[in-house]
């Protein structure tokens, strides 16, 4: 049994505002555009909740370590 697990970080590379959607895309192995579109869809359904969730993740979730950030 391995003791290593995936960590959720904000993206340093796929970042438009704070890297939250890019980080979610890296964590779930998805295209960042799909995650951003999902966030926009959630914002139409419940704007205050979507903005609050984004702000909480921006504050709580750390940036990806520099050693793990892909160059480019």
N, CA, C and O atoms as a GROMACS GRO file, in nm:
protein
  288
    1UNK      N    1   0.084  -0.117   0.000
    1UNK     CA    2   0.000   0.000   0.000
    1UNK      C    3   0.089   0.124   0.000
    1UNK      O    4   0.179   0.137   0.083
    2UNK      N    5   0.063   0.213  -0.093
    2UNK     CA    6   0.144   0.334  -0.107
    2UNK      C    7   0.090   0.445  -0.017
    2UNK      O    8  -0.031   0.461  -0.003
    3UNK      N    9   0.181   0.520   0.043
    3UNK     CA   10   0.140   0.630   0.130
    3UNK      C   11   0.133   0.763   0.054
    3UNK      O   12   0.098   0.865   0.112
    4UNK      N   13   0.167   0.760  -0.074
    4UNK     CA   14   0.160   0.883  -0.153
    4UNK      C   15   0.018   0.905  -0.204
    4UNK      O   16  -0.052   0.810  -0.236
    5UNK      N   17  -0.022   1.030  -0.210
    5UNK     CA   18  -0.155   1.064  -0.257
    5UNK      C   19  -0.146   1.193  -0.337
    5UNK      O   20  -0.049   1.269  -0.327
    6UNK      N   21  -0.250   1.217  -0.417
    6UNK     CA   22  -0.253   1.337  -0.499
    6UNK      C   23  -0.280   1.458  -0.411
    6UNK      O   24  -0.358   1.451  -0.316
    7UNK      N   25  -0.215   1.569  -0.443
    7UNK     CA   26  -0.238   1.695  -0.373
    7UNK      C   27  -0.304   1.792  -0.469
    7UNK      O   28  -0.273   1.793  -0.588
    8UNK      N   29  -0.392   1.873  -0.418
    8UNK     CA   30  -0.460   1.976  -0.498
    8UNK      C   31  -0.389   2.109  -0.475
    8UNK      O   32  -0.385   2.160  -0.363
    9UNK      N   33  -0.333   2.163  -0.582
    9UNK     CA   34  -0.266   2.293  -0.578
    9UNK      C   35  -0.329   2.384  -0.683
    9UNK      O   36  -0.388   2.336  -0.780
   10UNK      N   37  -0.315   2.514  -0.663
   10UNK     CA   38  -0.352   2.609  -0.768
   10UNK      C   39  -0.244   2.606  -0.874
   10UNK      O   40  -0.125   2.598  -0.842
   11UNK      N   41  -0.283   2.612  -0.998
   11UNK     CA   42  -0.188   2.602  -1.109
   11UNK      C   43  -0.107   2.731  -1.122
   11UNK      O   44  -0.158   2.841  -1.104
   12UNK      N   45   0.020   2.714  -1.153
   12UNK     CA   46   0.105   2.830  -1.185
   12UNK      C   47   0.108   2.854  -1.336
   12UNK      O   48   0.139   2.965  -1.380
   13UNK      N   49   0.077   2.751  -1.415
   13UNK     CA   50   0.087   2.762  -1.560
   13UNK      C   51  -0.048   2.793  -1.624
   13UNK      O   52  -0.058   2.886  -1.704
   14UNK      N   53  -0.152   2.716  -1.590
   14UNK     CA   54  -0.286   2.737  -1.647
   14UNK      C   55  -0.365   2.828  -1.555
   14UNK      O   56  -0.450   2.784  -1.478
   15UNK      N   57  -0.335   2.956  -1.564
   15UNK     CA   58  -0.392   3.053  -1.471
   15UNK      C   59  -0.451   3.168  -1.549
   15UNK      O   60  -0.385   3.228  -1.634
   16UNK      N   61  -0.579   3.200  -1.520
   16UNK     CA   62  -0.640   3.319  -1.578
   16UNK      C   63  -0.661   3.423  -1.468
   16UNK      O   64  -0.633   3.541  -1.488
   17UNK      N   65  -0.711   3.380  -1.354
   17UNK     CA   66  -0.730   3.472  -1.241
   17UNK      C   67  -0.637   3.430  -1.127
   17UNK      O   68  -0.541   3.501  -1.096
   18UNK      N   69  -0.666   3.316  -1.065
   18UNK     CA   70  -0.585   3.273  -0.951
   18UNK      C   71  -0.534   3.131  -0.965
   18UNK      O   72  -0.462   3.083  -0.877
   19UNK      N   73  -0.567   3.062  -1.073
   19UNK     CA   74  -0.518   2.927  -1.095
   19UNK      C   75  -0.602   2.817  -1.035
   19UNK      O   76  -0.562   2.701  -1.037
   20UNK      N   77  -0.720   2.851  -0.981
   20UNK     CA   78  -0.805   2.751  -0.918
   20UNK      C   79  -0.858   2.652  -1.020
   20UNK      O   80  -0.848   2.531  -0.999
   21UNK      N   81  -0.913   2.699  -1.130
   21UNK     CA   82  -0.968   2.610  -1.232
   21UNK      C   83  -0.857   2.527  -1.297
   21UNK      O   84  -0.877   2.409  -1.328
   22UNK      N   85  -0.741   2.587  -1.319
   22UNK     CA   86  -0.627   2.513  -1.373
   22UNK      C   87  -0.581   2.404  -1.277
   22UNK      O   88  -0.543   2.295  -1.320
   23UNK      N   89  -0.584   2.434  -1.148
   23UNK     CA   90  -0.546   2.334  -1.048
   23UNK      C   91  -0.646   2.220  -1.041
   23UNK      O   92  -0.607   2.104  -1.028
   24UNK      N   93  -0.775   2.252  -1.049
   24UNK     CA   94  -0.878   2.148  -1.052
   24UNK      C   95  -0.861   2.060  -1.175
   24UNK      O   96  -0.878   1.938  -1.168
   25UNK      N   97  -0.829   2.122  -1.288
   25UNK     CA   98  -0.808   2.046  -1.411
   25UNK      C   99  -0.689   1.952  -1.398
   25UNK      O  100  -0.696   1.837  -1.443
   26UNK      N  101  -0.580   1.998  -1.338
   26UNK     CA  102  -0.464   1.911  -1.317
   26UNK      C  103  -0.500   1.796  -1.223
   26UNK      O  104  -0.461   1.682  -1.248
   27UNK      N  105  -0.572   1.824  -1.116
   27UNK     CA  106  -0.605   1.723  -1.017
   27UNK      C  107  -0.693   1.613  -1.076
   27UNK      O  108  -0.672   1.495  -1.049
   28UNK      N  109  -0.792   1.653  -1.157
   28UNK     CA  110  -0.884   1.556  -1.214
   28UNK      C  111  -0.846   1.513  -1.355
   28UNK      O  112  -0.923   1.440  -1.419
   29UNK      N  113  -0.731   1.556  -1.406
   29UNK     CA  114  -0.682   1.522  -1.540
   29UNK      C  115  -0.785   1.559  -1.648
   29UNK      O  116  -0.822   1.477  -1.732
   30UNK      N  117  -0.829   1.683  -1.642
   30UNK     CA  118  -0.925   1.735  -1.739
   30UNK      C  119  -0.864   1.853  -1.814
   30UNK      O  120  -0.759   1.904  -1.776
   31UNK      N  121  -0.932   1.894  -1.918
   31UNK     CA  122  -0.893   2.014  -1.992
   31UNK      C  123  -0.934   2.136  -1.908
   31UNK      O  124  -1.049   2.143  -1.864
   32UNK      N  125  -0.844   2.232  -1.885
   32UNK     CA  126  -0.879   2.350  -1.805
   32UNK      C  127  -0.998   2.428  -1.862
   32UNK      O  128  -1.072   2.490  -1.786
   33UNK      N  129  -1.016   2.426  -1.993
   33UNK     CA  130  -1.128   2.497  -2.053
   33UNK      C  131  -1.260   2.437  -2.008
   33UNK      O  132  -1.356   2.510  -1.983
   34UNK      N  133  -1.267   2.304  -1.996
   34UNK     CA  134  -1.390   2.239  -1.950
   34UNK      C  135  -1.421   2.277  -1.805
   34UNK      O  136  -1.536   2.299  -1.770
   35UNK      N  137  -1.318   2.285  -1.723
   35UNK     CA  138  -1.339   2.323  -1.582
   35UNK      C  139  -1.387   2.467  -1.575
   35UNK      O  140  -1.477   2.498  -1.497
   36UNK      N  141  -1.328   2.555  -1.655
   36UNK     CA  142  -1.371   2.696  -1.656
   36UNK      C  143  -1.515   2.709  -1.703
   36UNK      O  144  -1.592   2.787  -1.647
   37UNK      N  145  -1.552   2.633  -1.808
   37UNK     CA  146  -1.690   2.637  -1.856
   37UNK      C  147  -1.786   2.584  -1.749
   37UNK      O  148  -1.896   2.636  -1.733
   38UNK      N  149  -1.744   2.481  -1.676
   38UNK     CA  150  -1.826   2.430  -1.566
   38UNK      C  151  -1.845   2.535  -1.457
   38UNK      O  152  -1.953   2.547  -1.400
   39UNK      N  153  -1.740   2.609  -1.428
   39UNK     CA  154  -1.750   2.715  -1.327
   39UNK      C  155  -1.844   2.825  -1.375
   39UNK      O  156  -1.924   2.876  -1.296
   40UNK      N  157  -1.837   2.862  -1.502
   40UNK     CA  158  -1.928   2.964  -1.555
   40UNK      C  159  -2.072   2.915  -1.549
   40UNK      O  160  -2.162   2.991  -1.515
   41UNK      N  161  -2.093   2.787  -1.582
   41UNK     CA  162  -2.227   2.730  -1.571
   41UNK      C  163  -2.278   2.733  -1.428
   41UNK      O  164  -2.394   2.765  -1.404
   42UNK      N  165  -2.192   2.700  -1.333
   42UNK     CA  166  -2.230   2.705  -1.192
   42UNK      C  167  -2.260   2.848  -1.150
   42UNK      O  168  -2.348   2.871  -1.067
   43UNK      N  169  -2.187   2.944  -1.205
   43UNK     CA  170  -2.210   3.084  -1.171
   43UNK      C  171  -2.346   3.133  -1.222
   43UNK      O  172  -2.406   3.221  -1.160
   44UNK      N  173  -2.394   3.077  -1.332
   44UNK     CA  174  -2.528   3.113  -1.381
   44UNK      C  175  -2.636   3.054  -1.292
   44UNK      O  176  -2.742   3.114  -1.273
   45UNK      N  177  -2.611   2.934  -1.238
   45UNK     CA  178  -2.710   2.868  -1.154
   45UNK      C  179  -2.714   2.931  -1.015
   45UNK      O  180  -2.822   2.960  -0.963
   46UNK      N  181  -2.597   2.953  -0.956
   46UNK     CA  182  -2.590   3.012  -0.821
   46UNK      C  183  -2.468   3.103  -0.814
   46UNK      O  184  -2.362   3.060  -0.769
   47UNK      N  185  -2.482   3.228  -0.857
   47UNK     CA  186  -2.367   3.318  -0.866
   47UNK      C  187  -2.292   3.339  -0.735
   47UNK      O  188  -2.169   3.333  -0.733
   48UNK      N  189  -2.364   3.363  -0.627
   48UNK     CA  190  -2.296   3.390  -0.499
   48UNK      C  191  -2.219   3.268  -0.451
   48UNK      O  192  -2.108   3.281  -0.399
   49UNK      N  193  -2.276   3.150  -0.468
   49UNK     CA  194  -2.209   3.028  -0.425
   49UNK      C  195  -2.084   3.000  -0.505
   49UNK      O  196  -1.982   2.958  -0.450
   50UNK      N  197  -2.091   3.022  -0.636
   50UNK     CA  198  -1.975   2.997  -0.722
   50UNK      C  199  -1.861   3.093  -0.690
   50UNK      O  200  -1.745   3.053  -0.682
   51UNK      N  201  -1.894   3.219  -0.670
   51UNK     CA  202  -1.791   3.318  -0.638
   51UNK      C  203  -1.732   3.290  -0.500
   51UNK      O  204  -1.611   3.299  -0.480
   52UNK      N  205  -1.816   3.256  -0.405
   52UNK     CA  206  -1.769   3.224  -0.270
   52UNK      C  207  -1.677   3.102  -0.272
   52UNK      O  208  -1.572   3.102  -0.208
   53UNK      N  209  -1.716   2.997  -0.346
   53UNK     CA  210  -1.633   2.877  -0.354
   53UNK      C  211  -1.498   2.910  -0.417
   53UNK      O  212  -1.394   2.862  -0.370
   54UNK      N  213  -1.498   2.990  -0.522
   54UNK     CA  214  -1.373   3.028  -0.588
   54UNK      C  215  -1.283   3.107  -0.492
   54UNK      O  216  -1.163   3.080  -0.483
   55UNK      N  217  -1.340   3.203  -0.421
   55UNK     CA  218  -1.260   3.284  -0.328
   55UNK      C  219  -1.204   3.199  -0.214
   55UNK      O  220  -1.089   3.218  -0.175
   56UNK      N  221  -1.283   3.107  -0.162
   56UNK     CA  222  -1.234   3.021  -0.055
   56UNK      C  223  -1.118   2.936  -0.105
   56UNK      O  224  -1.017   2.922  -0.037
   57UNK      N  225  -1.132   2.878  -0.226
   57UNK     CA  226  -1.023   2.797  -0.281
   57UNK      C  227  -0.900   2.882  -0.309
   57UNK      O  228  -0.788   2.835  -0.292
   58UNK      N  229  -0.919   3.006  -0.352
   58UNK     CA  230  -0.805   3.094  -0.378
   58UNK      C  231  -0.728   3.122  -0.250
   58UNK      O  232  -0.605   3.130  -0.251
   59UNK      N  233  -0.799   3.136  -0.138
   59UNK     CA  234  -0.736   3.168  -0.011
   59UNK      C  235  -0.675   3.043   0.053
   59UNK      O  236  -0.564   3.050   0.106
   60UNK      N  237  -0.745   2.931   0.049
   60UNK     CA  238  -0.706   2.811   0.124
   60UNK      C  239  -0.603   2.725   0.049
   60UNK      O  240  -0.511   2.671   0.111
   61UNK      N  241  -0.618   2.711  -0.082
   61UNK     CA  242  -0.533   2.620  -0.159
   61UNK      C  243  -0.401   2.689  -0.194
   61UNK      O  244  -0.399   2.804  -0.238
   62UNK      N  245  -0.293   2.617  -0.175
   62UNK     CA  246  -0.160   2.671  -0.204
   62UNK      C  247  -0.127   2.665  -0.353
   62UNK      O  248  -0.184   2.585  -0.427
   63UNK      N  249  -0.034   2.753  -0.396
   63UNK     CA  250   0.019   2.745  -0.532
   63UNK      C  251   0.099   2.617  -0.547
   63UNK      O  252   0.155   2.566  -0.450
   64UNK      N  253   0.106   2.567  -0.669
   64UNK     CA  254   0.188   2.448  -0.696
   64UNK      C  255   0.334   2.479  -0.665
   64UNK      O  256   0.380   2.590  -0.690
   65UNK      N  257   0.407   2.383  -0.611
   65UNK     CA  258   0.550   2.405  -0.584
   65UNK      C  259   0.624   2.439  -0.713
   65UNK      O  260   0.588   2.390  -0.820
   66UNK      N  261   0.726   2.522  -0.702
   66UNK     CA  262   0.803   2.562  -0.820
   66UNK      C  263   0.869   2.444  -0.887
   66UNK      O  264   0.882   2.443  -1.009
   67UNK      N  265   0.913   2.345  -0.811
   67UNK     CA  266   0.981   2.228  -0.868
   67UNK      C  267   0.887   2.146  -0.954
   67UNK      O  268   0.930   2.082  -1.049
   68UNK      N  269   0.756   2.146  -0.921
   68UNK     CA  270   0.658   2.068  -0.996
   68UNK      C  271   0.596   2.144  -1.112
   68UNK      O  272   0.529   2.084  -1.196
   69UNK      N  273   0.617   2.275  -1.118
   69UNK     CA  274   0.556   2.355  -1.222
   69UNK      C  275   0.626   2.329  -1.355
   69UNK      O  276   0.747   2.344  -1.364
   70UNK      N  277   0.550   2.290  -1.458
   70UNK     CA  278   0.612   2.267  -1.588
   70UNK      C  279   0.660   2.398  -1.649
   70UNK      O  280   0.598   2.503  -1.631
   71UNK      N  281   0.770   2.391  -1.720
   71UNK     CA  282   0.822   2.510  -1.784
   71UNK      C  283   0.743   2.538  -1.910
   71UNK      O  284   0.691   2.446  -1.974
   72UNK      N  285   0.736   2.665  -1.946
   72UNK     CA  286   0.669   2.696  -2.070
   72UNK      C  287   0.601   2.825  -2.072
   72UNK      O  288   0.540   2.861  -2.173
   0.00000   0.00000   0.00000
